Amino acid sequence: MNIYEKVEKNINDLVENNVNWSACATPEEMQKAREGQLTLKFFDKEIPAEWLKDIKGKKVLCLAGAGGLQAPLLACAGAEVTVLDLSEKMLEKDKEIAEKEHLSIRIEKGNMCDLSRFENDSFDYILIPRKNMYNIIFANFYVNLAK
């Protein structure tokens, strides 16, 4: 098993055990986003509202951001959303909400260290939950060790 498979397994296990950061958007949060009151939180921090005010029609990539929270809220607010994540369990949450809420979300399973599937300038915004900075450093450390 390579490092990415181990990371996916660990995340999938955490999701199956209902870790708090894998909670999905609530119906109330989605309704507010549809009404133009989009609120995105990453742990205890909230993205400033002025950053999100013109999100409608924008192409947004949620990198390692599956889990039924950011992507559905952005889609409810009118963004064209793509979510890329390593964890199948996290992606399943986005798929379930997208189907239930009739949202158009492009869902891709993959490694955020390889974005070659996307053309340059494909997105207006890229969201990466801050926890993933540690994952990037960790993954790069192991990639560099393997060279």
C-alpha positions as CSV (number, residue, x, y, z in Angstrom):
1,M,0.0,0.0,0.0
2,N,1.5,3.4,-1.0
3,I,1.3,6.5,1.1
4,Y,-1.8,7.9,-0.7
5,E,-3.7,4.6,-0.3
6,K,-2.8,4.7,3.5
7,V,-4.1,8.3,3.7
8,E,-7.3,7.4,1.9
9,K,-7.9,4.4,4.2
10,N,-7.3,6.5,7.3
11,I,-9.7,9.2,6.1
12,N,-12.3,6.6,5.1
13,D,-12.0,5.0,8.6
14,L,-12.5,8.4,10.2
15,V,-15.6,9.2,8.1
16,E,-17.1,5.8,9.0
17,N,-16.6,6.7,12.6
18,N,-18.4,10.1,12.1
19,V,-15.4,12.3,12.9
20,N,-16.8,15.9,13.4
21,W,-15.0,17.4,10.4
22,S,-16.9,15.1,8.1
23,A,-20.3,16.6,8.9
24,C,-22.4,17.6,5.9
25,A,-24.2,20.9,5.2
26,T,-27.6,21.2,6.8
27,P,-30.8,21.9,4.9
28,E,-30.9,25.3,6.6
29,E,-27.3,26.1,5.5
30,M,-28.2,25.1,1.9
31,Q,-31.4,27.2,1.8
32,K,-29.5,30.2,3.1
33,A,-26.8,29.7,0.3
34,R,-29.6,29.6,-2.3
35,E,-30.9,32.9,-0.9
36,G,-27.5,34.5,-1.3
37,Q,-26.4,34.1,2.3
38,L,-23.5,31.7,1.8
39,T,-21.4,30.9,4.8
40,L,-18.3,28.7,4.5
41,K,-16.5,27.6,7.6
42,F,-13.2,25.8,7.9
43,F,-13.1,24.5,11.5
44,D,-13.4,27.6,13.7
45,K,-12.8,30.2,11.0
46,E,-15.3,31.6,8.5
47,I,-14.4,32.8,5.0
48,P,-15.2,36.5,4.8
49,A,-18.5,37.1,3.1
50,E,-17.0,39.7,0.8
51,W,-14.8,37.0,-0.7
52,L,-17.9,35.0,-1.7
53,K,-20.3,37.7,-2.7
54,D,-19.8,37.2,-6.5
55,I,-19.6,33.4,-6.4
56,K,-22.6,32.8,-8.7
57,G,-21.5,31.5,-12.1
58,K,-17.8,31.2,-11.0
59,K,-15.9,27.9,-11.5
60,V,-14.7,26.6,-8.1
61,L,-12.4,23.7,-7.4
62,C,-12.7,22.2,-3.9
63,L,-9.3,20.5,-3.5
64,A,-9.4,17.7,-0.9
65,G,-12.7,19.3,0.1
66,A,-15.2,16.5,-0.3
67,G,-17.5,15.6,2.5
68,G,-20.9,17.1,1.8
69,L,-20.1,20.6,3.1
70,Q,-18.3,23.1,0.9
71,A,-19.2,21.8,-2.5
72,P,-22.9,21.6,-1.9
73,L,-23.1,25.0,-0.3
74,L,-21.1,26.5,-3.2
75,A,-23.4,24.8,-5.7
76,C,-26.5,26.1,-3.9
77,A,-25.0,29.6,-4.2
78,G,-24.8,29.1,-8.0
79,A,-21.1,28.3,-8.5
80,E,-20.0,25.7,-11.0
81,V,-18.3,23.3,-8.6
82,T,-15.7,20.6,-9.0
83,V,-14.6,18.6,-6.0
84,L,-11.4,16.5,-6.1
85,D,-10.7,14.2,-3.2
86,L,-8.7,11.1,-2.4
87,S,-11.3,9.6,-0.1
88,E,-14.1,7.7,-1.7
89,K,-16.1,7.9,1.6
90,M,-15.9,11.7,1.6
91,L,-16.9,11.9,-2.1
92,E,-19.9,9.7,-1.4
93,K,-21.2,12.4,0.9
94,D,-21.1,14.9,-1.9
95,K,-22.7,12.5,-4.3
96,E,-25.6,11.8,-1.9
97,I,-26.3,15.5,-1.2
98,A,-26.0,16.4,-4.9
99,E,-28.5,13.7,-5.8
100,K,-30.9,14.5,-3.0
101,E,-30.8,18.3,-3.6
102,H,-30.6,18.2,-7.4
103,L,-27.2,19.9,-7.4
104,S,-24.8,19.8,-10.3
105,I,-21.4,19.0,-8.8
106,R,-18.5,17.5,-10.8
107,I,-17.1,14.9,-8.5
108,E,-13.6,13.5,-9.1
109,K,-11.6,11.0,-7.2
110,G,-7.9,11.8,-7.3
111,N,-4.8,13.1,-5.6
112,M,-4.5,16.8,-5.2
113,C,-0.8,16.5,-5.9
114,D,-1.6,15.7,-9.5
115,L,-3.9,18.3,-11.2
116,S,-3.0,17.4,-14.8
117,R,-6.6,16.4,-15.5
118,F,-7.5,20.0,-15.5
119,E,-6.5,22.6,-18.1
120,N,-4.8,25.7,-17.1
121,D,-7.1,28.5,-16.0
122,S,-10.0,26.1,-15.5
123,F,-11.1,27.7,-12.2
124,D,-11.9,31.1,-10.8
125,Y,-11.4,30.0,-7.2
126,I,-9.7,27.1,-5.5
127,L,-10.6,26.2,-2.0
128,I,-8.3,24.1,0.2
129,P,-9.3,23.5,3.8
130,R,-6.4,24.6,5.9
131,K,-5.9,21.2,7.4
132,N,-4.7,20.0,4.1
133,M,-1.5,22.1,4.2
134,Y,-0.2,19.5,6.6
135,N,-1.3,16.7,4.2
136,I,0.6,18.4,1.4
137,I,3.8,18.8,3.4
138,F,3.4,15.2,4.7
139,A,2.8,13.8,1.2
140,N,5.7,15.8,-0.4
141,F,8.0,14.6,2.4
142,Y,7.3,11.0,1.4
143,V,7.5,11.7,-2.3
144,N,10.9,13.3,-1.8
145,L,12.1,10.4,0.3
146,A,11.1,8.0,-2.5
147,K,13.3,9.8,-5.0
